[in-house]
Amino acid sequence: MSSSSRIDASEANLEDLKSWFCASSSDYRLPFRPGPDLERLTLSDKRKQLIEIVKQYGLTHSAEPVRLASGEYSRDFVDAKAALAEGGNLQLACEALIELADQAGIRWDAVGGLTMGADQFAHVAAVIAKKRWFVVRKERKGRGTDKLVEGAPLDASVRVLLVDDVVTTGGSIRQAYEATRGTGAVVAGAVTLVDRGEVAGAYFAAEAIPYRPLVTYADLNIDPVGGGLINA
């Protein structure tokens, strides 16, 4: 397949993506809203609901390979921001990520990661857990305070939980990891909504950092991404 038939998701606007994935008005459904007994759900229950939410509102398939933010190509596209655009869905995801970190024994004071994939999780998780949040810029803005890390001040006394929405090869969460370590803070662990491969897990295992994805490629019934493959 020629490179001209490939779609670059990082450069496309929303209407282009809708067209490329053959979306129609009949595809748009009312968002899932967790019931009033959300606090009674177990982590397993929340995870099952989030798998369905991501499948229904964030997972699309294309006849042509799409270029992901990682540089990899795939015919499956996971848009976590669309999946969690409803406030109730985002709350459900953040509560599940907090519980996932607790289950892994991760103790943290501040939560954050690379903009924009981590922003919504950092803000909402900090409110739910009554902790601090921060965000890592992709690059310094070159003016004002010229900070790379915004929000809560980080230093050696702060234990950090890294978050991200969709991990493919882990480039974004690794960038956040390096920037956070540069402040002197202790990276206590990392959690993500969706992991589309095995690369990030191997990286954090080598760093002896607890890493847990809430949803995996297997849960979504899609092929793993990594190693430059185009998945059918």
Backbone hydrogen bonds, N-H to C=O, Kabsch-Sander energy under -0.5 kcal/mol:
donor,donor_aa,acceptor,acceptor_aa,energy
5,S,2,S,-1.5
6,R,3,S,-1.4
7,I,65,P,-2.0
9,A,7,I,-0.9
9,A,67,R,-1.9
11,E,8,D,-1.3
12,A,8,D,-0.8
17,L,13,N,-2.2
18,K,14,L,-2.4
19,S,15,E,-2.2
20,W,16,D,-3.0
21,F,17,L,-2.3
22,C,19,S,-1.7
23,A,18,K,-3.0
27,D,24,S,-2.3
28,Y,25,S,-1.0
29,R,27,D,-0.6
38,L,35,G,-1.0
40,R,37,D,-1.8
41,L,38,L,-1.4
46,K,42,T,-2.5
47,R,43,L,-2.7
48,K,44,S,-2.2
49,Q,45,D,-2.1
50,L,46,K,-2.5
51,I,47,R,-2.3
52,E,48,K,-1.7
53,I,49,Q,-2.3
54,V,50,L,-2.8
55,K,51,I,-2.3
56,Q,52,E,-2.5
57,Y,53,I,-2.8
58,G,54,V,-2.0
59,L,54,V,-1.2
60,T,58,G,-0.5
60,T,77,F,-2.4
62,S,75,R,-2.9
66,V,74,S,-3.3
67,R,7,I,-5.2
68,L,66,V,-0.6
68,L,72,E,-3.3
71,G,68,L,-1.8
73,Y,229,L,-0.7
74,S,66,V,-1.9
75,R,231,N,-0.9
77,F,60,T,-2.8
79,D,58,G,-3.4
79,D,77,F,-0.6
80,A,78,V,-0.8
83,A,79,D,-1.9
84,L,80,A,-1.9
85,A,82,A,-1.2
89,N,86,E,-0.6
90,L,86,E,-2.0
91,Q,87,G,-2.5
92,L,88,G,-2.1
93,A,89,N,-2.3
94,C,90,L,-2.5
95,E,91,Q,-2.5
96,A,92,L,-2.1
97,L,93,A,-2.4
98,I,94,C,-2.2
99,E,95,E,-2.2
100,L,96,A,-2.5
101,A,97,L,-2.1
102,D,98,I,-2.3
103,Q,99,E,-2.8
104,A,100,L,-1.4
105,G,102,D,-1.6
106,I,101,A,-2.7
107,R,105,G,-0.6
108,W,106,I,-0.5
109,D,159,R,-3.7
110,A,159,R,-1.8
111,V,132,R,-2.2
112,G,161,L,-2.1
113,G,134,F,-0.6
115,T,136,V,-2.5
118,A,114,L,-1.9
119,D,116,M,-0.5
120,Q,116,M,-0.6
122,A,118,A,-2.8
123,H,119,D,-2.4
124,V,120,Q,-2.0
125,A,121,F,-2.5
126,A,122,A,-1.8
127,V,123,H,-1.5
128,I,124,V,-2.6
129,A,125,A,-2.9
130,K,126,A,-0.9
131,K,126,A,-1.8
132,R,109,D,-2.1
134,F,111,V,-1.8
135,V,150,E,-2.3
136,V,113,G,-3.0
137,R,135,V,-0.5
137,R,148,L,-3.3
146,D,143,R,-1.9
150,E,135,V,-2.9
150,E,148,L,-0.5
152,A,133,W,-2.7
158,V,155,D,-2.1
160,V,158,V,-0.5
160,V,186,V,-3.4
161,L,110,A,-2.6
162,L,160,V,-0.5
162,L,189,G,-2.5
163,V,112,G,-1.8
164,D,191,V,-0.7
167,V,194,V,-3.0
174,R,170,G,-2.2
175,Q,171,G,-1.9
176,A,172,S,-2.2
177,Y,173,I,-1.9
178,E,174,R,-2.4
179,A,175,Q,-2.3
180,T,176,A,-2.6
181,R,177,Y,-2.5
182,G,178,E,-1.6
183,T,179,A,-0.5
183,T,180,T,-1.4
184,G,181,R,-1.5
185,A,180,T,-0.9
186,V,158,V,-2.5
187,V,185,A,-0.6
188,A,160,V,-2.2
188,A,186,V,-1.0
189,G,160,V,-1.1
190,A,210,P,-2.3
191,V,162,L,-2.6
192,T,212,R,-1.6
193,L,164,D,-1.9
194,V,165,D,-2.6
195,D,215,V,-2.3
196,R,167,V,-3.5
202,A,198,E,-1.7
203,Y,199,V,-2.1
204,F,200,A,-2.5
205,A,201,G,-1.9
206,A,202,A,-1.9
207,E,203,Y,-1.2
208,A,205,A,-1.1
209,I,204,F,-2.8
212,R,190,A,-2.2
214,L,192,T,-2.9
215,V,193,L,-1.9
217,Y,195,D,-1.1
220,L,216,T,-1.2
221,N,218,A,-0.9
222,I,217,Y,-2.3
225,V,196,R,-3.0
231,N,73,Y,-0.7
231,N,229,L,-0.6
